[in-house]
Amino acid sequence: MKRYRVLLASEVERDLAEILDHIARREAVAAAGRLLDEIEALCATLGELPTGGHCPPELAGVGVTRYRERHHGPYRIFYEVGRGEVVVLAILDGRRDLLSLLEWRLLR
């Protein structure tokens, strides 16, 4: 089985920092650390099974099907599969207005 290299877009660090800061303030620093470990583990699995996710319905509804997503709780990991690599493009809280965020981030 082919293993894909997993890359993170520069915006993903900012996404994670915002999410983890919110969790640390609302719950505890330890909870933020656990969430980071879990999201990193999920991202690592993308290299083993990149087509395991599905096309985000917000994007499929406007005819854009090249992006995929996986979920971890309310958090959605958006990525694109290329030749030998998976690029994680965004990690967003699914409770937000995602269509606007996705249009700005992925469709510009």
LUMDOMAR-708242 format. One record per residue: residue number from 1; residue in one letter; y, z, x of N, C-alpha, C, CB in turn. Coordinates in nm, 3 decimals, always signed. Each point is the difference from the previous one (the first is absolute). Glycine has a CB too. Example, Ala and Ser with C-alpha at 12.3 -4.5 7.8 and 13.67 -1.06 7.14 Angstrom:
! residues 2
     k   r   n_north      n_up    n_east   ca_north     ca_up   ca_east   c_north      c_up    c_east   cb_north     cb_up   cb_east
     1   A    -0.569    +0.780    +1.319     +0.119    +0.000    -0.089    +0.120    +0.000    +0.090     -0.117    +0.125    -0.189
     2   S    +0.222    -0.197    +0.154     +0.119    +0.006    +0.082    +0.109    +0.073    -0.077     -0.063    -0.215    +0.118
***
This chain:
! residues 108
     k   r   n_north      n_up    n_east   ca_north     ca_up   ca_east   c_north      c_up    c_east   cb_north     cb_up   cb_east
     1   M    -0.118    +0.000    +0.084     +0.118    +0.000    -0.084    +0.125    +0.000    +0.089     -0.125    +0.122    -0.185
     2   K    +0.217    -0.208    +0.153     +0.124    -0.012    +0.076    +0.090    +0.121    -0.027     -0.017    -0.252    -0.008
     3   R    +0.076    +0.304    +0.113     +0.094    +0.112    -0.012    +0.141    -0.055    +0.019     -0.173    +0.168    +0.086
     4   Y    +0.261    -0.139    -0.180     +0.139    -0.043    +0.007    +0.085    +0.106    +0.069     -0.030    -0.136    -0.211
     5   R    +0.129    +0.092    +0.282     +0.096    +0.093    +0.060    +0.100    +0.040    -0.108     -0.027    -0.105    +0.233
     6   V    +0.060    +0.233    -0.241     +0.094    +0.050    -0.101    +0.134    +0.028    +0.068     -0.189    +0.101    -0.137
     7   L    +0.293    -0.163    +0.084     +0.136    +0.017    +0.051    +0.088    +0.058    -0.109     -0.030    -0.193    +0.160
     8   L    +0.130    +0.270    -0.120     +0.096    +0.055    -0.096    +0.135    -0.065    +0.020     -0.125    +0.219    -0.005
     9   A    +0.183    -0.270    -0.102     +0.136    -0.053    +0.005    +0.096    +0.115    +0.030     -0.058    -0.187    -0.163
    10   S    +0.170    +0.156    +0.223     +0.095    +0.105    +0.039    +0.047    +0.083    -0.118     +0.073    -0.145    +0.188
    11   E    -0.063    +0.086    -0.307     +0.046    +0.073    -0.117    -0.097    +0.109    -0.044     +0.121    -0.206    -0.070
    12   V    -0.248    +0.192    +0.107     -0.102    +0.095    -0.042    +0.028    +0.139    +0.057     -0.167    -0.186    -0.015
    13   E    +0.215    +0.192    +0.136     +0.034    +0.131    +0.058    +0.105    +0.071    -0.084     -0.055    -0.087    +0.229
    14   R    +0.153    +0.013    -0.275     +0.105    +0.059    -0.085    -0.059    +0.043    -0.135     +0.174    -0.145    +0.113
    15   D    -0.261    +0.060    -0.170     -0.066    +0.037    -0.126    -0.073    +0.133    +0.014     -0.026    -0.243    -0.058
    16   L    -0.055    +0.253    +0.164     -0.078    +0.122    +0.022    +0.090    +0.120    +0.025     -0.186    -0.139    +0.093
    17   A    +0.291    +0.120    -0.015     +0.090    +0.112    +0.029    +0.062    +0.053    -0.129     +0.049    -0.097    +0.227
    18   E    -0.007    +0.008    -0.317     +0.060    +0.044    -0.126    -0.102    +0.074    -0.087     +0.157    -0.195    +0.010
    19   I    -0.277    +0.140    -0.020     -0.104    +0.063    -0.081    -0.037    +0.136    +0.057     -0.088    -0.226    -0.064
    20   L    +0.065    +0.233    +0.194     -0.043    +0.125    +0.062    +0.109    +0.106    -0.004     -0.152    -0.131    +0.148
    21   D    +0.276    +0.090    -0.131     +0.112    +0.094    -0.010    +0.006    +0.060    -0.140     +0.128    -0.129    +0.175
    22   H    -0.145    +0.045    -0.275     +0.002    +0.047    -0.138    -0.113    +0.101    -0.025     +0.100    -0.220    -0.072
    23   I    -0.221    +0.186    +0.119     -0.115    +0.090    -0.018    +0.021    +0.132    +0.074     -0.151    -0.201    -0.025
    24   A    +0.201    +0.192    +0.147     +0.022    +0.121    +0.081    +0.102    +0.093    -0.068     -0.052    -0.131    +0.210
    25   R    +0.157    +0.073    -0.268     +0.101    +0.083    -0.067    -0.050    +0.055    -0.133     +0.177    -0.135    +0.110
    26   R    -0.254    +0.054    -0.182     -0.046    +0.039    -0.134    -0.123    +0.089    +0.003     +0.093    -0.213    -0.084
    27   E    -0.183    +0.186    +0.178     -0.125    +0.077    +0.004    -0.006    +0.080    +0.130     -0.117    -0.175    -0.141
    28   A    +0.072    +0.109    +0.250     -0.011    +0.069    +0.128    -0.018    -0.103    +0.110     -0.099    +0.205    -0.111
    29   V    +0.136    -0.166    +0.231     -0.017    -0.089    +0.115    -0.147    -0.035    +0.019     +0.204    +0.102    +0.109
    30   A    -0.292    -0.006    -0.132     -0.144    -0.025    +0.015    -0.047    -0.107    -0.099     -0.033    +0.237    +0.078
    31   A    +0.085    -0.235    -0.200     -0.037    -0.101    -0.100    +0.046    -0.138    +0.044     +0.014    +0.173    -0.181
    32   A    +0.104    -0.179    +0.239     +0.050    -0.129    +0.051    -0.088    -0.050    +0.114     +0.234    +0.064    -0.065
    33   G    -0.277    +0.025    +0.151     -0.089    -0.038    +0.110    -0.133    -0.052    -0.049     +0.111    +0.170    +0.141
    34   R    -0.167    -0.105    -0.243     -0.128    -0.047    -0.058    +0.017    -0.138    -0.062     -0.068    +0.238    -0.044
    35   L    +0.178    -0.257    -0.027     +0.025    -0.130    -0.063    +0.013    -0.109    +0.106     +0.115    +0.114    -0.192
    36   L    -0.046    -0.086    +0.300     +0.013    -0.097    +0.108    -0.137    -0.036    +0.056     +0.227    +0.092    +0.056
    37   D    -0.311    +0.007    -0.031     -0.135    -0.027    +0.051    -0.079    -0.088    -0.097     +0.003    +0.221    +0.121
    38   E    +0.008    -0.193    -0.250     -0.074    -0.076    -0.100    +0.050    -0.144    -0.009     -0.039    +0.213    -0.127
    39   I    +0.169    -0.232    +0.131     +0.056    -0.136    -0.007    -0.035    -0.078    +0.126     +0.188    +0.083    -0.145
    40   E    -0.181    -0.018    +0.260     -0.038    -0.068    +0.125    -0.147    -0.042    -0.003     +0.173    +0.134    +0.125
    41   A    -0.260    -0.049    -0.178     -0.141    -0.033    -0.010    -0.022    -0.118    -0.094     -0.059    +0.240    +0.046
    42   L    +0.129    -0.241    -0.157     -0.012    -0.112    -0.093    +0.047    -0.129    +0.065     +0.034    +0.157    -0.193
    43   C    +0.077    -0.152    +0.263     +0.051    -0.120    +0.069    -0.101    -0.050    +0.103     +0.236    +0.080    -0.034
    44   A    -0.301    +0.011    +0.103     -0.100    -0.040    +0.100    -0.116    -0.074    -0.065     +0.065    +0.197    +0.140
    45   T    -0.103    -0.159    -0.262     -0.111    -0.068    -0.067    +0.034    -0.143    -0.039     -0.076    +0.220    -0.085
    46   L    +0.204    -0.253    +0.080     +0.040    -0.137    -0.032    -0.053    -0.099    +0.103     +0.205    +0.089    -0.113
    47   G    -0.224    -0.044    +0.235     -0.052    -0.086    +0.104    -0.147    -0.035    -0.020     +0.164    +0.100    +0.154
    48   E    -0.235    -0.016    -0.227     -0.141    -0.023    -0.026    -0.024    -0.081    -0.126     -0.048    +0.212    +0.116
    49   L    +0.132    -0.193    -0.216     -0.017    -0.068    -0.128    +0.137    -0.040    -0.055     -0.213    +0.130    -0.046
    50   P    +0.278    -0.229    +0.108     +0.136    -0.034    -0.040    +0.013    -0.056    -0.142     +0.043    -0.042    +0.238
    51   T    -0.148    -0.018    -0.289     +0.009    -0.055    -0.135    -0.044    +0.100    -0.106     -0.041    -0.226    +0.096
    52   G    +0.026    +0.352    -0.057     -0.043    +0.103    -0.094    +0.106    +0.040    -0.101     -0.149    +0.080    +0.175
    53   G    +0.273    -0.109    -0.147     +0.107    +0.032    -0.093    +0.015    -0.107    -0.105     +0.116    +0.127    +0.179
    54   H    -0.014    -0.114    -0.260     +0.027    -0.100    -0.103    +0.145    -0.044    +0.005     -0.180    +0.100    -0.145
    55   C    +0.209    -0.208    +0.078     +0.137    -0.051    -0.006    +0.081    +0.092    -0.091     -0.077    -0.241    +0.038
    56   P    +0.194    +0.288    +0.008     +0.083    +0.087    -0.084    +0.037    -0.072    -0.130     +0.090    +0.116    +0.205
    57   P    -0.112    -0.055    -0.320     +0.029    -0.067    -0.127    +0.146    -0.041    -0.015     -0.185    +0.130    -0.099
    58   E    +0.277    -0.053    +0.158     +0.142    -0.036    -0.010    +0.027    -0.135    +0.066     +0.061    +0.244    +0.000
    59   L    -0.133    -0.271    +0.110     +0.019    -0.126    +0.071    -0.081    -0.113    -0.063     +0.043    +0.129    +0.209
    60   A    -0.165    -0.098    -0.251     -0.083    -0.102    -0.066    +0.072    -0.053    -0.124     -0.211    +0.112    +0.086
    61   G    +0.284    -0.025    -0.154     +0.074    -0.040    -0.120    +0.109    -0.102    +0.025     -0.049    +0.223    -0.089
    62   V    +0.096    -0.230    +0.214     +0.102    -0.100    +0.035    -0.059    -0.109    +0.090     +0.179    +0.177    -0.021
    63   G    -0.313    -0.183    +0.025     -0.067    -0.109    +0.072    -0.017    +0.019    +0.150     +0.091    -0.142    -0.172
    64   V    -0.067    +0.263    +0.222     -0.015    +0.026    +0.144    -0.133    +0.072    +0.020     +0.253    +0.013    +0.037
    65   T    -0.347    -0.079    +0.030     -0.134    +0.057    +0.013    -0.045    +0.019    +0.145     -0.054    -0.106    -0.215
    66   R    +0.142    +0.088    +0.311     -0.044    +0.012    +0.140    -0.003    +0.143    +0.051     +0.095    -0.225    +0.036
    67   Y    -0.039    +0.319    -0.111     +0.001    +0.139    +0.040    -0.110    +0.076    -0.072     +0.246    -0.012    +0.045
    68   R    -0.293    +0.119    +0.018     -0.103    +0.085    -0.059    +0.049    +0.145    +0.007     -0.188    -0.162    +0.068
    69   E    +0.117    +0.249    -0.139     +0.036    +0.141    +0.004    -0.124    +0.087    -0.013     +0.225    -0.052    -0.097
    70   R    -0.213    +0.173    +0.151     -0.098    +0.107    -0.018    +0.079    +0.123    -0.042     -0.165    -0.097    +0.174
    71   H    +0.099    +0.189    -0.240     +0.065    +0.120    -0.051    -0.054    +0.126    +0.068     +0.035    -0.115    -0.220
    72   H    +0.054    +0.212    +0.233     -0.039    +0.136    +0.039    +0.083    +0.092    -0.088     -0.061    -0.064    +0.244
    73   G    -0.001    +0.116    -0.348     +0.076    +0.079    -0.097    +0.109    -0.087    -0.059     -0.048    +0.215    +0.125
    74   P    +0.171    -0.163    -0.134     +0.108    -0.081    -0.056    +0.058    -0.100    +0.101     +0.052    +0.191    -0.151
    75   Y    -0.100    -0.188    +0.273     +0.057    -0.084    +0.105    -0.074    -0.133    +0.008     +0.068    +0.205    +0.128
    76   R    +0.009    -0.310    -0.112     -0.055    -0.136    +0.005    +0.029    -0.060    +0.136     +0.030    -0.028    -0.250
    77   I    -0.135    -0.023    +0.313     +0.010    -0.061    +0.132    -0.009    -0.150    -0.019     -0.104    +0.202    +0.117
    78   F    +0.213    -0.272    -0.086     +0.008    -0.145    -0.018    -0.021    -0.067    +0.136     +0.159    +0.026    -0.197
    79   Y    -0.241    -0.130    +0.197     -0.032    -0.066    +0.126    -0.028    -0.148    -0.021     -0.091    +0.215    +0.086
    80   E    +0.088    -0.285    +0.027     -0.029    -0.143    +0.001    -0.108    -0.024    +0.105     +0.237    -0.061    -0.076
    81   V    -0.335    -0.021    +0.042     -0.108    -0.033    +0.091    +0.031    -0.132    +0.067     -0.168    +0.126    -0.142
    82   G    +0.164    -0.125    +0.275     +0.022    -0.122    +0.078    -0.122    -0.032    +0.083     +0.246    +0.046    +0.006
    83   R    -0.231    -0.133    +0.088     -0.111    -0.036    +0.089    -0.030    +0.114    +0.096     +0.064    -0.242    -0.018
    84   G    -0.168    +0.313    -0.011     -0.043    +0.108    +0.089    +0.083    +0.126    -0.007     -0.083    -0.173    +0.144
    85   E    +0.178    +0.179    -0.236     +0.081    +0.121    -0.010    +0.041    +0.029    -0.143     +0.083    -0.042    +0.230
    86   V    -0.057    +0.168    -0.252     +0.053    +0.049    -0.127    +0.133    +0.065    +0.032     -0.232    +0.037    -0.102
    87   V    +0.336    -0.078    +0.032     +0.132    +0.058    +0.022    +0.037    +0.084    -0.121     +0.071    -0.194    +0.147
    88   V    -0.057    +0.324    -0.125     +0.045    +0.091    -0.106    +0.151    -0.018    -0.010     -0.191    +0.170    +0.040
    89   L    +0.236    -0.210    -0.159     +0.141    -0.035    -0.020    +0.082    +0.111    -0.064     -0.073    -0.234    -0.020
    90   A    +0.007    +0.318    -0.058     +0.074    +0.106    -0.069    -0.098    +0.106    -0.048     +0.179    -0.162    -0.072
    91   I    -0.133    +0.286    +0.071     -0.072    +0.111    -0.062    +0.101    +0.066    -0.092     -0.161    +0.036    +0.200
    92   L    +0.136    -0.048    -0.330     +0.100    +0.043    -0.097    -0.062    +0.092    -0.105     +0.125    -0.213    +0.036
    93   D    -0.042    +0.297    -0.092     -0.041    +0.088    -0.108    -0.006    -0.084    -0.127     +0.104    +0.206    +0.111
    94   G    -0.222    -0.215    -0.171     -0.020    -0.081    -0.119    +0.075    +0.049    -0.123     -0.219    -0.055    +0.092
    95   R    +0.281    +0.170    -0.084     +0.076    +0.051    -0.114    +0.143    -0.053    -0.001     -0.141    +0.206    +0.003
    96   R    +0.175    -0.286    +0.097     +0.135    -0.058    +0.009    +0.001    -0.138    -0.065     +0.045    +0.128    +0.213
    97   D    +0.073    -0.187    -0.225     +0.014    -0.136    -0.054    -0.046    -0.098    +0.108     +0.195    +0.068    -0.153
    98   L    -0.323    -0.097    +0.152     -0.058    -0.079    +0.109    +0.038    -0.146    -0.004     -0.186    +0.158    +0.001
    99   L    +0.206    -0.214    -0.117     +0.032    -0.143    -0.004    +0.129    -0.027    +0.077     -0.115    -0.022    -0.222
   100   S    +0.216    +0.105    +0.203     +0.125    -0.019    +0.074    -0.021    +0.019    +0.150     +0.128    +0.080    -0.200
   101   L    -0.203    +0.024    +0.238     -0.026    +0.025    +0.142    -0.080    -0.113    +0.063     +0.006    +0.245    -0.046
   102   L    -0.107    -0.294    -0.026     -0.083    -0.107    +0.054    +0.077    -0.131    +0.011     -0.200    +0.111    -0.098
   103   E    +0.282    -0.140    -0.001     +0.081    -0.121    +0.007    +0.091    +0.004    +0.122     -0.006    -0.022    -0.250
   104   W    +0.068    +0.137    +0.273     +0.091    +0.013    +0.113    -0.075    -0.008    +0.133     +0.153    +0.139    -0.142
   105   R    -0.269    -0.073    +0.149     -0.072    +0.012    +0.127    -0.087    -0.120    +0.030     +0.002    +0.243    -0.032
   106   L    -0.079    -0.291    -0.064     -0.101    -0.103    +0.028    +0.043    -0.141    -0.036     -0.167    +0.174    -0.038
   107   L    +0.260    -0.188    -0.052     +0.033    -0.134    -0.049    +0.134    -0.053    +0.049     -0.134    +0.054    -0.198
   108   R    +0.193    +0.013    +0.294     +0.129    -0.047    +0.050    -0.014    -0.115    +0.095     +0.088    +0.227    -0.027
***
